[in-house]
Structures are given as structure tokens and as C-alpha cells.
Amino acid sequence: QHPSKVYHIADAAFYTADNFTRSELLRSWISRVPATLKEVKKLLIADLPFRPCADDRYQYREQVTEYQ
């Protein structure tokens, strides 16, 4: 039991249907998804704006979706 919200960080290998069905993994997590997914392929060619980070060397884009 952690007193504050915990985010788990994982690479694209974590992003599998098996992992999403394991109840112990259904917590808050951040991951890069595999570029082989259709939705990711569309996002990679789209001209979408990025948001600046506190560190000027980095920018990011958030995309919320459901894995089916």
C-alpha cells in the first residue's frame, strides 16, 4: 500500500492483451505502444501538435484510447 498514486512505466513490450487481463496490472501505467498498431500508424503520419515540457528539450503528445 503506497500512500500516493503510483504510475508504472513500461516499454512497448508490455502493451499486450494478456497484460490487460491480469488484474494486478490494471493500475495506472504509462507506456509507449507498438508502432505496428493501426491507430499508431495513423498518428505517426498525422501532423499533430506537441505540448512543451518543463524541460525545454522535450515535447509530448498524449493519446488516450481503448485496447480491443
Phi and psi in radians as a Rosetta constraint file:
Dihedral C 1 N 2 CA 2 C 2 CIRCULARHARMONIC -1.711 0.35
Dihedral N 2 CA 2 C 2 N 3 CIRCULARHARMONIC 2.415 0.35
Dihedral C 2 N 3 CA 3 C 3 CIRCULARHARMONIC -1.177 0.35
Dihedral N 3 CA 3 C 3 N 4 CIRCULARHARMONIC -0.322 0.35
Dihedral C 3 N 4 CA 4 C 4 CIRCULARHARMONIC -2.211 0.35
Dihedral N 4 CA 4 C 4 N 5 CIRCULARHARMONIC 2.951 0.35
Dihedral C 4 N 5 CA 5 C 5 CIRCULARHARMONIC -1.139 0.35
Dihedral N 5 CA 5 C 5 N 6 CIRCULARHARMONIC 2.351 0.35
Dihedral C 5 N 6 CA 6 C 6 CIRCULARHARMONIC -1.935 0.35
Dihedral N 6 CA 6 C 6 N 7 CIRCULARHARMONIC 2.310 0.35
Dihedral C 6 N 7 CA 7 C 7 CIRCULARHARMONIC -1.887 0.35
Dihedral N 7 CA 7 C 7 N 8 CIRCULARHARMONIC 2.304 0.35
Dihedral C 7 N 8 CA 8 C 8 CIRCULARHARMONIC -1.698 0.35
Dihedral N 8 CA 8 C 8 N 9 CIRCULARHARMONIC 2.336 0.35
Dihedral C 8 N 9 CA 9 C 9 CIRCULARHARMONIC -1.840 0.35
Dihedral N 9 CA 9 C 9 N 10 CIRCULARHARMONIC 2.296 0.35
Dihedral C 9 N 10 CA 10 C 10 CIRCULARHARMONIC -2.481 0.35
Dihedral N 10 CA 10 C 10 N 11 CIRCULARHARMONIC 2.692 0.35
Dihedral C 10 N 11 CA 11 C 11 CIRCULARHARMONIC -1.488 0.35
Dihedral N 11 CA 11 C 11 N 12 CIRCULARHARMONIC -3.106 0.35
Dihedral C 11 N 12 CA 12 C 12 CIRCULARHARMONIC -1.096 0.35
Dihedral N 12 CA 12 C 12 N 13 CIRCULARHARMONIC -0.398 0.35
Dihedral C 12 N 13 CA 13 C 13 CIRCULARHARMONIC -1.131 0.35
Dihedral N 13 CA 13 C 13 N 14 CIRCULARHARMONIC -0.417 0.35
Dihedral C 13 N 14 CA 14 C 14 CIRCULARHARMONIC -1.219 0.35
Dihedral N 14 CA 14 C 14 N 15 CIRCULARHARMONIC -0.478 0.35
Dihedral C 14 N 15 CA 15 C 15 CIRCULARHARMONIC -1.338 0.35
Dihedral N 15 CA 15 C 15 N 16 CIRCULARHARMONIC 1.368 0.35
Dihedral C 15 N 16 CA 16 C 16 CIRCULARHARMONIC -2.324 0.35
Dihedral N 16 CA 16 C 16 N 17 CIRCULARHARMONIC 2.715 0.35
Dihedral C 16 N 17 CA 17 C 17 CIRCULARHARMONIC -1.065 0.35
Dihedral N 17 CA 17 C 17 N 18 CIRCULARHARMONIC -0.657 0.35
Dihedral C 17 N 18 CA 18 C 18 CIRCULARHARMONIC -1.045 0.35
Dihedral N 18 CA 18 C 18 N 19 CIRCULARHARMONIC -0.739 0.35
Dihedral C 18 N 19 CA 19 C 19 CIRCULARHARMONIC -1.158 0.35
Dihedral N 19 CA 19 C 19 N 20 CIRCULARHARMONIC -0.563 0.35
Dihedral C 19 N 20 CA 20 C 20 CIRCULARHARMONIC -1.320 0.35
Dihedral N 20 CA 20 C 20 N 21 CIRCULARHARMONIC -0.264 0.35
Dihedral C 20 N 21 CA 21 C 21 CIRCULARHARMONIC -1.650 0.35
Dihedral N 21 CA 21 C 21 N 22 CIRCULARHARMONIC -0.121 0.35
Dihedral C 21 N 22 CA 22 C 22 CIRCULARHARMONIC -1.512 0.35
Dihedral N 22 CA 22 C 22 N 23 CIRCULARHARMONIC 1.990 0.35
Dihedral C 22 N 23 CA 23 C 23 CIRCULARHARMONIC -1.026 0.35
Dihedral N 23 CA 23 C 23 N 24 CIRCULARHARMONIC -0.564 0.35
Dihedral C 23 N 24 CA 24 C 24 CIRCULARHARMONIC -1.217 0.35
Dihedral N 24 CA 24 C 24 N 25 CIRCULARHARMONIC -0.270 0.35
Dihedral C 24 N 25 CA 25 C 25 CIRCULARHARMONIC -1.696 0.35
Dihedral N 25 CA 25 C 25 N 26 CIRCULARHARMONIC -0.099 0.35
Dihedral C 25 N 26 CA 26 C 26 CIRCULARHARMONIC -1.437 0.35
Dihedral N 26 CA 26 C 26 N 27 CIRCULARHARMONIC 1.181 0.35
Dihedral C 26 N 27 CA 27 C 27 CIRCULARHARMONIC -2.230 0.35
Dihedral N 27 CA 27 C 27 N 28 CIRCULARHARMONIC -2.977 0.35
Dihedral C 27 N 28 CA 28 C 28 CIRCULARHARMONIC -1.373 0.35
Dihedral N 28 CA 28 C 28 N 29 CIRCULARHARMONIC 2.222 0.35
Dihedral C 28 N 29 CA 29 C 29 CIRCULARHARMONIC -2.556 0.35
Dihedral N 29 CA 29 C 29 N 30 CIRCULARHARMONIC 2.770 0.35
Dihedral C 29 N 30 CA 30 C 30 CIRCULARHARMONIC -2.215 0.35
Dihedral N 30 CA 30 C 30 N 31 CIRCULARHARMONIC 2.284 0.35
Dihedral C 30 N 31 CA 31 C 31 CIRCULARHARMONIC -2.617 0.35
Dihedral N 31 CA 31 C 31 N 32 CIRCULARHARMONIC 2.642 0.35
Dihedral C 31 N 32 CA 32 C 32 CIRCULARHARMONIC -1.515 0.35
Dihedral N 32 CA 32 C 32 N 33 CIRCULARHARMONIC 2.291 0.35
Dihedral C 32 N 33 CA 33 C 33 CIRCULARHARMONIC -1.594 0.35
Dihedral N 33 CA 33 C 33 N 34 CIRCULARHARMONIC 2.744 0.35
Dihedral C 33 N 34 CA 34 C 34 CIRCULARHARMONIC -1.092 0.35
Dihedral N 34 CA 34 C 34 N 35 CIRCULARHARMONIC 2.419 0.35
Dihedral C 34 N 35 CA 35 C 35 CIRCULARHARMONIC -1.260 0.35
Dihedral N 35 CA 35 C 35 N 36 CIRCULARHARMONIC -0.034 0.35
Dihedral C 35 N 36 CA 36 C 36 CIRCULARHARMONIC -1.449 0.35
Dihedral N 36 CA 36 C 36 N 37 CIRCULARHARMONIC -0.199 0.35
Dihedral C 36 N 37 CA 37 C 37 CIRCULARHARMONIC -1.280 0.35
Dihedral N 37 CA 37 C 37 N 38 CIRCULARHARMONIC 2.477 0.35
Dihedral C 37 N 38 CA 38 C 38 CIRCULARHARMONIC -0.983 0.35
Dihedral N 38 CA 38 C 38 N 39 CIRCULARHARMONIC -0.791 0.35
Dihedral C 38 N 39 CA 39 C 39 CIRCULARHARMONIC -1.093 0.35
Dihedral N 39 CA 39 C 39 N 40 CIRCULARHARMONIC -0.674 0.35
Dihedral C 39 N 40 CA 40 C 40 CIRCULARHARMONIC -1.154 0.35
Dihedral N 40 CA 40 C 40 N 41 CIRCULARHARMONIC -0.738 0.35
Dihedral C 40 N 41 CA 41 C 41 CIRCULARHARMONIC -1.004 0.35
Dihedral N 41 CA 41 C 41 N 42 CIRCULARHARMONIC -0.735 0.35
Dihedral C 41 N 42 CA 42 C 42 CIRCULARHARMONIC -1.131 0.35
Dihedral N 42 CA 42 C 42 N 43 CIRCULARHARMONIC -0.740 0.35
Dihedral C 42 N 43 CA 43 C 43 CIRCULARHARMONIC -1.161 0.35
Dihedral N 43 CA 43 C 43 N 44 CIRCULARHARMONIC -0.601 0.35
Dihedral C 43 N 44 CA 44 C 44 CIRCULARHARMONIC -1.150 0.35
Dihedral N 44 CA 44 C 44 N 45 CIRCULARHARMONIC -0.510 0.35
Dihedral C 44 N 45 CA 45 C 45 CIRCULARHARMONIC -1.682 0.35
Dihedral N 45 CA 45 C 45 N 46 CIRCULARHARMONIC -0.166 0.35
Dihedral C 45 N 46 CA 46 C 46 CIRCULARHARMONIC -1.331 0.35
Dihedral N 46 CA 46 C 46 N 47 CIRCULARHARMONIC 2.584 0.35
Dihedral C 46 N 47 CA 47 C 47 CIRCULARHARMONIC -1.665 0.35
Dihedral N 47 CA 47 C 47 N 48 CIRCULARHARMONIC 1.419 0.35
Dihedral C 47 N 48 CA 48 C 48 CIRCULARHARMONIC -1.829 0.35
Dihedral N 48 CA 48 C 48 N 49 CIRCULARHARMONIC 2.525 0.35
Dihedral C 48 N 49 CA 49 C 49 CIRCULARHARMONIC -1.278 0.35
Dihedral N 49 CA 49 C 49 N 50 CIRCULARHARMONIC 2.607 0.35
Dihedral C 49 N 50 CA 50 C 50 CIRCULARHARMONIC -1.877 0.35
Dihedral N 50 CA 50 C 50 N 51 CIRCULARHARMONIC 2.691 0.35
Dihedral C 50 N 51 CA 51 C 51 CIRCULARHARMONIC -1.757 0.35
Dihedral N 51 CA 51 C 51 N 52 CIRCULARHARMONIC 2.497 0.35
Dihedral C 51 N 52 CA 52 C 52 CIRCULARHARMONIC -1.299 0.35
Dihedral N 52 CA 52 C 52 N 53 CIRCULARHARMONIC 2.633 0.35
Dihedral C 52 N 53 CA 53 C 53 CIRCULARHARMONIC -1.722 0.35
Dihedral N 53 CA 53 C 53 N 54 CIRCULARHARMONIC 3.003 0.35
Dihedral C 53 N 54 CA 54 C 54 CIRCULARHARMONIC -1.065 0.35
Dihedral N 54 CA 54 C 54 N 55 CIRCULARHARMONIC -0.598 0.35
Dihedral C 54 N 55 CA 55 C 55 CIRCULARHARMONIC -1.552 0.35
Dihedral N 55 CA 55 C 55 N 56 CIRCULARHARMONIC 1.982 0.35
Dihedral C 55 N 56 CA 56 C 56 CIRCULARHARMONIC -1.035 0.35
Dihedral N 56 CA 56 C 56 N 57 CIRCULARHARMONIC -0.249 0.35
Dihedral C 56 N 57 CA 57 C 57 CIRCULARHARMONIC -1.326 0.35
Dihedral N 57 CA 57 C 57 N 58 CIRCULARHARMONIC -0.214 0.35
Dihedral C 57 N 58 CA 58 C 58 CIRCULARHARMONIC -2.206 0.35
Dihedral N 58 CA 58 C 58 N 59 CIRCULARHARMONIC 2.660 0.35
Dihedral C 58 N 59 CA 59 C 59 CIRCULARHARMONIC -2.382 0.35
Dihedral N 59 CA 59 C 59 N 60 CIRCULARHARMONIC 2.843 0.35
Dihedral C 59 N 60 CA 60 C 60 CIRCULARHARMONIC -2.562 0.35
Dihedral N 60 CA 60 C 60 N 61 CIRCULARHARMONIC 2.885 0.35
Dihedral C 60 N 61 CA 61 C 61 CIRCULARHARMONIC -2.431 0.35
Dihedral N 61 CA 61 C 61 N 62 CIRCULARHARMONIC 2.248 0.35
Dihedral C 61 N 62 CA 62 C 62 CIRCULARHARMONIC -1.736 0.35
Dihedral N 62 CA 62 C 62 N 63 CIRCULARHARMONIC 2.364 0.35
Dihedral C 62 N 63 CA 63 C 63 CIRCULARHARMONIC -2.344 0.35
Dihedral N 63 CA 63 C 63 N 64 CIRCULARHARMONIC 2.057 0.35
Dihedral C 63 N 64 CA 64 C 64 CIRCULARHARMONIC -1.759 0.35
Dihedral N 64 CA 64 C 64 N 65 CIRCULARHARMONIC 2.288 0.35
Dihedral C 64 N 65 CA 65 C 65 CIRCULARHARMONIC -2.623 0.35
Dihedral N 65 CA 65 C 65 N 66 CIRCULARHARMONIC 2.983 0.35
Dihedral C 65 N 66 CA 66 C 66 CIRCULARHARMONIC -1.935 0.35
Dihedral N 66 CA 66 C 66 N 67 CIRCULARHARMONIC 2.356 0.35
Dihedral C 66 N 67 CA 67 C 67 CIRCULARHARMONIC -1.515 0.35
Dihedral N 67 CA 67 C 67 N 68 CIRCULARHARMONIC 2.148 0.35
